Amino acid sequence: MNLSKVILDEAYRNGILVPSLNIPHLPMMPAVVQACVDEQSMAFIAVSRVEWEKFEAGGIVDVKRAYDEAVTDTETRSYVRLHLDHVPVIDEDNLQVDYRSIISEAIDLGYDSVMIDGSRLSLDENIRVTAEIVELAHASGVPVEAELGAVFGHEDGPPPPYEEVFREKRGFTVPKEAGRFVRESGCDWLSVAFGSVHGAISEAFRDMKKPDARLDLDHLALLVEATGVPLVLHGGSGVLKEYLLPAFKQGVAKMNIGTEIRQAYTNALRETGSVGKAQDALYERTRYVLNDYLGIRGSREHFRGLLPE
Ligand code: 13P
């Protein structure tokens, strides 16, 4: 069975988190991978379509190449897995995306897992498109993450007012729909909305500090009960630390972190003009995220028995 799937199932059963670290700028790759190795933490390394369309990730071929350059030996390979994050069916600018060919190409290139994001579609359409991608990916043994509900922040313009989103449960995944979605689409992992927001990606707002986000853990409990698959928390940067461990224990097995490490890199690059110094700052911040923020230093040890010799 696919190792990423085995790892995330194990994480889910044991209340452990495997973070997913986004790479919107290619020079971020070696620093992030090294931080995972030095913190002995199991992690996904991820890129989403918006990161090659609106940032400097290049494309899925470039990211795979950078990954292969950073992950050269068995020891390093035992810490990280490559994931294709958000491939939307309809993107943040309301344009149709040729999601099928992007995902097929990533699978052919050797990405370990993929995400189809049909969250801007109706429930029925989201189920239909996700089931189509599940069929395609499972034929190659690759697990599929899907999304139901709206984790805001990727839209153009200013981010939505956080307190309002949380108070009104705006975009929150509806538990009953989530149950039906998992059953009928066959997705392996589900991204759900219950309080987090994505860091802004539009040019004017992408350097902003994210709001401190809360998680509605009662809502999460309903989603866990309804779905029975590992849940994914998007918009991981800036979630208040006290919510994290309870969320991992309840069923959040994967959490995506983009803005926090991206800003560490781009802020340092702006201040020093040096890619090397920016990589150093990113390396330190990623270690901080893994150890101090997420508290998962040494997590690879837990999965060691599952890894190939
Ligand atoms: P943040 O940039 O808010 O950490 O979110 C990352 C993410 O969810 C990528 O899919």
Boltz pocket constraint, residues with backbone or C-beta under 6 A from the ligand:
constraints:
  - pocket:
      binder: B
      contacts: [[A, 22], [A, 48], [A, 85], [A, 86], [A, 197], [A, 198], [A, 199], [A, 233], [A, 234], [A, 235], [A, 236], [A, 237], [A, 256], [A, 257], [A, 258], [A, 259], [A, 260]]
      max_distance: 6.0
